[in-house]
Amino acid sequence: MSSHNLEEQFQQKIDQDIKIEPKDWMPDAYRKTNTRQISQHAHSEVVGMLPEGNWISRAPSLKRKAILIAKIQDEGGHGLYLYAAAETLGQSREQMINDLHSGKAKYSSIFNYPALTWADMGAIGWLVDGAAIMNQVMLTRTSYGPYARAMVRICKEESFHQRQGFESLLVLSKGSEEQRALCQDAINRWWWPALMMFGPRDQESTNSDMSLKWRIKRKTNDELRQQFVDMIAEQIKVLGMTLPDPALQWNATRNHYDFGEINWDEFWQVVKGNGPCNKERLEARKKAWEKGAWVREAAQAYANKKNTGTKAA
Ligand code: FAQ
């Protein structure tokens, strides 16, 4: 069959919402952009363990510590499902990790900001996981089967993450003056970086056109960002706190909240590697990879031994 026909049939499947599976024919660019997005998503989950990991030893109670450990462990698990989903497209995990370590592959800008106080654990759960879910609920319907299925499971866990973050902030918001100030300060610092998680404005989003045509993405960066603002602008009222945006206002004509301009210069600086913690995060990942070499070697030796044993039997 000619490649033109194959492409036509492929697009028909996409238009009928039939999932694309690993062994199906797909255009090279579809394979490439899915590998890019899924592996970057996996890197984000794993690098995303670092800001919260910083607070495990300083959690204020045993209960909070247990919750935080469970959440961080979940993020590591999400990274694993996603690396496995990306591997089905033909790229090895080692290559993906090398690309992260060399700076070739991106990961979410948000994880290049520092977690300065305990209240940041609540703000990350509520705002960062909240933004992540907004995007990931859409991705449960993405066209590539293994990615969509990984997302269903991930979303279930992420919604628990968001709720625990909100509950943690709710406790602080009802506490002493000092606790309320910590809560407000964390919201102030995480709000704008959380909005940046959705990516550049639609007109600057280089991948969106193809990703929308192929139903990898089902909503645009700006649509999801607006949905997030509308949700958080209501939830903040329950906390009795404010969002650091004087332009935030309900617009009855648009039926959405208006909000202020994002600092796009800051966003691109962070994406290019010049954020507050970029170097620290990559160093931590490289160190973890080197320190884990003996675990990978032991697992490989065990697998080889088991294989030999099975063959002999
Ligand atoms: N940071 O053309 P677009 C989480 C890049 S998971 C860095 O619009 P696209 C869980 C983009 O890659 C959070 N780079 O790109 C958790 C592209 O460059 P490239 C991660 C960004 O792919 C919580 C260029 O800019 N979630 O948080 C960012 O169509 C708590 C142009 O952009 C996902 O990865 C950014 N924020 O749309 C874990 C979801 N935005 O690759 C621990 C899956 C854009 O061509 C603790 N990903 N860029 O060199 C997606 O949905 C999409 O990839 C977007 C970007 C929406 C992120």
Residues whose N, C-alpha, C, O or C-beta is under 5 A from the ligand:
A	BS01	FAQ	Q37 Q40 H41 S44 E45 G48 M49 E75 K106 Y107 S108 S109 V128 D129 A132 N135 M196 M197 F198 G199 P200 E204 S205 T206 N207 S208 V271
